[in-house]
Amino acid sequence: MTKKTWIAFAVLALVSTAAIFGYQRWCARNPSPRRDLLAMMPVDASAVFFVDLAELRGAPFVAQLYAWAPKPQADPDYAQFIKETGFDYERDLNRTAVALEKHGEASTFFAIADGRFDRQKISGFAVQAGTVTKYAAREIFSVPVSGSTKKISFTFLRNDRIALTDGPDLASILDDRKQHLDTADWSSRFERLAGSPVFAVIRQDAAAGAALAAQAPGGLRSPQLSALLDQLQWITIAGKPENDRLRIIAEGESATEATMRQLADLLNGVLTLAEAGLNDAKTRQQLDPAARGAYLDLLRSADVEKIDRGDTKSVRLTFEITPALLELAGSAPASPKAYPSTPIPSNAVPAHKGHT
């Protein structure tokens, strides 16, 4: 290799190193609004929810969702709030991150929200409706919640960003947040969901399985599934619009390989039995063809995947919400009885075709 070639390589390496270093420094000084909001979440939270409304507003699926969803009756208090402050979350809220924190049987939330705020009008409204206190260089407003003994406290972090909570001391939360250093567990999961404009990350210190069992329709309740979900250390659920449909990605993590294997087998078994039930002759007669087709599309879009990340093992379930499924939900038909309502042995479930 000639001397000129060596010099060229050395210059290229030097420029590349400088570019990488400069990019890292620039990112550190100029974090994205999304990363900035998530970095403010308390590490002792039991769950964190994020939604980027600015991104979602332009998605065709969301437009269909708004068109499909029943319009709620206007709340007089909220209508008055819009009139006095000029803020309407459907139009002016850009993104928000919300952390839920448990305190024994009770829970509180802490949120950071970005949007178009008229600071003067909102501050004036809060002073009239509640109280204001000074903390360092900030004003903290507390407004009573209608029909409750709780209050919502908030402060402006800047003109387009507010922090708010229904906890008793917003100032303490802001101070504690500055002291939190161990964020690796949360940030690694936030990064995995970087492509999703809406998601939830749940740290398993609560009975998620029991909560799911309480909310699921009778035919979808499974004691085995509830028990396995309660063994998970983390659960993430994300939604990503793709043209006229919404892709849902749900993932559970555990350090135990056996738990993940049982969960994958159980999910595959539920998918297989549900599809078989929808193809049953009796179900074909009882269920509207359009409804049956929407359910089948949902099941056929589903995929179960096992992921090994070394320290933790995961099971990922993906499926798609289609316009036909939205229409079906809007018409609110009776739930088909095609789903198994009896416990499914985790070691005796058939493999769903097309799935792992």
PyMOL commands that set and color helices and strands:
alter all, ss='L'
color gray80, all
select helices_A, chain A and resi 3-29+33-39+53-56+60-68+76-85+89-92+119-129+170-179+184-192+208-215+218-220+223-229+257-278+281-286+289-301+323-331
alter helices_A, ss='H'
color red, helices_A
select strands_A, chain A and resi 47-52+93-103+106-115+131-135+138-144+151-158+161-165+198-203+234-242+245-254+303-308+313-321
alter strands_A, ss='S'
color yellow, strands_A
deselect
rebuild
show_as cartoon
